[in-house]
C-alpha cells in the first residue's frame, strides 16, 4: 500500500493508490485532484470594428488626430533699439566728485634756510683701514730669472749651423737594386687545341621533332574583304557630345541701373557733434602754510643714547677676567671673575 493523504476537497484520509486483482497499482488522481470549473474572463477592451477605407490613404493617423496645429507667433525681442536717443536737457556739469569733494586748507610750509658750508680745519687722513692695519712686510726684491739678452749686431756673420743641422746628419742611402727579369723560353712541341668537351662528347643522330598542331586547310578565296565583324554590327559607334557645365541659377538678379556711389553706411549714418569732456582734476598749485614746522619726530623723542662699551679683547689682560691656558694654535682663554653678591637688608 502507498502512503495516504488528505483530500483537498473533502479533507478526509485517502490512500494514494491500491492494487487491482491483476496486481497493477492504480493512483487516485481523479479523486484527489478534481478539475475546477473556471470561467473565461471577458475582455475589457472596447470593441472597434475596422472598416477598410474606400479611398487611398483615407484613414487619418494618430498624429493627425491628436495634433492641433497652432499659429506660430513671433517672439518679442528684448534687445534695445539701436537708435541713439539724445537728451534735450543741457548738461549741468554736476558730478559725484564735485558734489562730495570738500576742499581742505593746506598748512603753510615752513622754508628752512640753507646752511652755509664751513670747511674743516683738520687735515684729511687719506689712509684707509687696509693701509692703516696692513703696512706690509720688508723683504728682498724678487730676482729676474730671465737669461741675459745679448743683442746681435747687424754686421755679424751667420755661421750657418742650426740645431736641426747638428742633430740630424745626412745618411748615405744605397741605390735600389734592379730586379733581373728571366728570359722567355718558348715551349717545345705542338700546341693541343682539344678541350675536355671535344674529347669526351659523342655526337648523336637526332630526328627532327614533328609539330603537333593540326594542319590548316587554307582556302584561296578571291573575294574582296568586306570589313564587317560581329562587334561592329552589334556595337555601333555612338555620337558622344561633351556635357555642359551645370550652373546654379542665380537667385539675386544683377542690378540694371548705374551705381551712384552711395553705400548703406553713408545713407544711414547720422553725424553727431562731439562734446569735449570737462576735466574734474584739481589744479596743480602748491599750497603754502603759514605755521612753522615743529621738527619733532618719533626718533628724536624716544631715542636714548647708550654708552659705547670697549671690547675686552683689545686689552692685553682684560679687566674682570683671569687667564687660564693657551691652546696649540696660540689662542688664549680667559675666565670671568664672579664676585660674591651682598644681600641687602
NORSULKA-V541879 format. One record per residue. N is the residue number from 1. RES is the residue in one letter. PHI is phi in degrees with one decimal (none if undefined). Layout:
n	res	phi
N	RES	PHI
N	RES	PHI
This chain:
n	res	phi
1	X	none
2	X	-87.5
3	X	-75.1
4	X	-88.0
5	X	-156.3
6	X	-89.0
7	X	-77.9
8	X	-67.2
9	X	-88.7
10	X	-94.2
11	X	78.1
12	X	-97.3
13	X	-74.1
14	X	-139.3
15	X	-86.7
16	X	-76.5
17	X	-180.0
18	X	-143.9
19	X	-97.7
20	X	-85.4
21	X	-64.7
22	X	-79.8
23	X	92.8
24	X	-85.5
25	X	-88.9
26	X	-120.2
27	X	-85.9
28	X	-99.9
29	X	-68.3
30	X	-67.2
31	X	-80.5
32	X	-82.0
33	X	-120.2
34	X	-96.5
35	X	-79.4
36	X	-86.9
37	X	-89.4
38	X	-99.6
39	X	-84.4
40	X	-75.2
41	X	-72.9
42	X	-84.3
43	X	-78.7
44	X	-92.6
45	X	-73.0
46	X	-63.7
47	X	-73.7
48	X	-125.3
49	X	-86.5
50	X	-89.1
51	X	-114.4
52	X	-66.5
53	X	-70.7
54	X	-87.0
55	X	-105.2
56	X	-66.2
57	X	55.8
58	X	-82.7
59	X	-76.2
60	X	-86.3
61	X	-85.8
62	X	-65.0
63	X	-66.4
64	X	-70.0
65	X	-75.3
66	X	-87.7
67	X	-84.2
68	X	-109.7
69	X	-67.3
70	X	-119.3
71	X	-77.9
72	X	-81.3
73	X	-100.2
74	X	-68.4
75	X	-73.0
76	X	-79.5
77	X	-75.7
78	X	-93.4
79	X	-74.7
80	X	-67.4
81	X	-68.9
82	X	-81.0
83	X	-73.6
84	X	-82.5
85	X	-98.6
86	X	-93.4
87	X	-80.1
88	X	-85.5
89	X	-76.2
90	X	-73.0
91	X	-77.9
92	X	-82.5
93	X	81.7
94	X	-91.3
95	X	-121.1
96	X	-65.5
97	X	-68.8
98	X	-70.5
99	X	-77.8
100	X	-92.4
101	X	-78.5
102	X	-114.0
103	X	-73.1
104	X	-111.7
105	X	-81.6
106	X	-78.5
107	X	-71.9
108	X	-72.2
109	X	-85.7
110	X	-79.5
111	X	-93.2
112	X	-81.5
113	X	-71.2
114	X	-73.7
115	X	-79.1
116	X	-81.3
117	X	-71.9
118	X	-117.0
119	X	-69.4
120	X	-81.6
121	X	-91.4
122	X	-79.3
123	X	-70.0
124	X	-80.0
125	X	-88.6
126	X	-87.6
127	X	-86.1
128	X	-85.9
129	X	-64.8
130	X	-68.5
131	X	-69.5
132	X	-73.2
133	X	-87.2
134	X	-116.6
135	X	-84.5
136	X	94.3
137	X	-102.3
138	X	-84.3
139	X	-146.2
140	X	-76.0
141	X	-73.3
142	X	-68.6
143	X	-88.5
144	X	-84.5
145	X	-91.0
146	X	-73.9
147	X	-68.1
148	X	-66.9
149	X	-95.0
150	X	-101.2
151	X	-76.4
152	X	-89.8
153	X	-75.9
154	X	-70.3
155	X	-85.5
156	X	-70.2
157	X	-89.0
158	X	-77.0
159	X	-71.8
160	X	83.6
161	X	-110.1
162	X	-120.8
163	X	-63.9
164	X	-68.0
165	X	-71.6
166	X	-75.2
167	X	-82.2
168	X	-114.2
169	X	-85.9
170	X	-69.5
171	X	-99.0
172	X	-87.5
173	X	-99.0
174	X	-70.0
175	X	-68.1
176	X	-68.6
177	X	-81.4
178	X	-84.0
179	X	-79.1
180	X	-81.4
181	X	-91.2
182	X	-68.7
183	X	-73.3
184	X	-79.3
185	X	-116.3
186	X	-68.6
187	X	-72.2
188	X	-93.3
189	X	95.9
190	X	-87.8
191	X	-86.2
192	X	-90.3
193	X	-95.0
194	X	-84.0
195	X	-99.4
196	X	-66.0
197	X	-67.9
198	X	-66.8
199	X	-77.8
200	X	-94.2
201	X	-77.9
202	X	-110.1
203	X	-72.0
204	X	-117.3
205	X	-90.4
206	X	-104.8
207	X	-87.3
208	X	-73.9
209	X	-75.9
210	X	-84.1
211	X	-66.4
212	X	-91.6
213	X	-64.9
214	X	-69.5
215	X	-77.6
216	X	-87.7
217	X	-95.6
218	X	-81.9
219	X	-102.7
220	X	-91.2
221	X	-95.5
222	X	-93.6
223	X	-74.1
224	X	-70.1
225	X	-74.0
226	X	-80.2
227	X	81.1
228	X	-109.9
229	X	-144.7
230	X	-64.1
231	X	-65.8
232	X	-70.1
233	X	-77.1
234	X	-83.1
235	X	-119.4
236	X	-72.1
237	X	-74.5
238	X	-97.4
239	X	-85.6
240	X	-101.8
241	X	-111.4
242	X	-71.3
243	X	-73.4
244	X	-76.9
245	X	-70.0
246	X	-90.3
247	X	-106.4
248	X	-75.5
249	X	-69.5
250	X	-74.3
251	X	-84.3
252	X	-91.4
253	X	-72.4
254	X	-73.6
255	X	-66.4
256	X	-97.8
257	X	-82.2
258	X	-91.3
259	X	-74.0
260	X	-88.7
261	X	84.6
262	X	-105.5
263	X	-91.5
264	X	-67.3
265	X	-64.8
266	X	-68.6
267	X	-77.0
268	X	-98.6
269	X	-76.2
270	X	-111.7
271	X	-71.9
272	X	-118.8
273	X	-79.8
274	X	-80.6
275	X	-103.1
276	X	-66.9
277	X	-77.2
278	X	-78.3
279	X	-75.0
280	X	-96.9
281	X	-73.2
282	X	-69.3
283	X	-69.3
284	X	-86.6
285	X	-113.7
286	X	-68.1
287	X	-102.0
288	X	-112.6
289	X	-104.3
290	X	-83.8
291	X	-76.0
292	X	-73.7
293	X	-78.5
294	X	-74.4
295	X	59.6
296	X	-114.0
297	X	-121.5
298	X	-67.8
299	X	-70.8
300	X	-71.9
301	X	-85.7
302	X	-104.2
303	X	-76.7
304	X	-116.8
305	X	-68.4
306	X	-112.6
307	X	-77.4
308	X	-79.7
309	X	-88.7
310	X	-89.0
311	X	-66.6
312	X	-68.1
313	X	-71.9
314	X	-79.1
315	X	-86.1
316	X	-66.4
317	X	-131.4
318	X	-66.1
319	X	-70.7
320	X	86.9
321	X	-131.1
322	X	-118.8
323	X	-68.6
324	X	-107.7
325	X	-160.0
326	X	-127.2
327	X	-86.0
328	X	-67.4
329	X	-86.3
330	X	96.5
331	X	-84.1
332	X	-94.4
333	X	-115.5
334	X	-118.5
335	X	-119.3
336	X	-75.6
337	X	-82.5
338	X	-100.3
339	X	-89.8
340	X	-68.3
341	X	-82.4
342	X	-100.8
343	X	-77.3
344	X	-89.0
345	X	-85.9
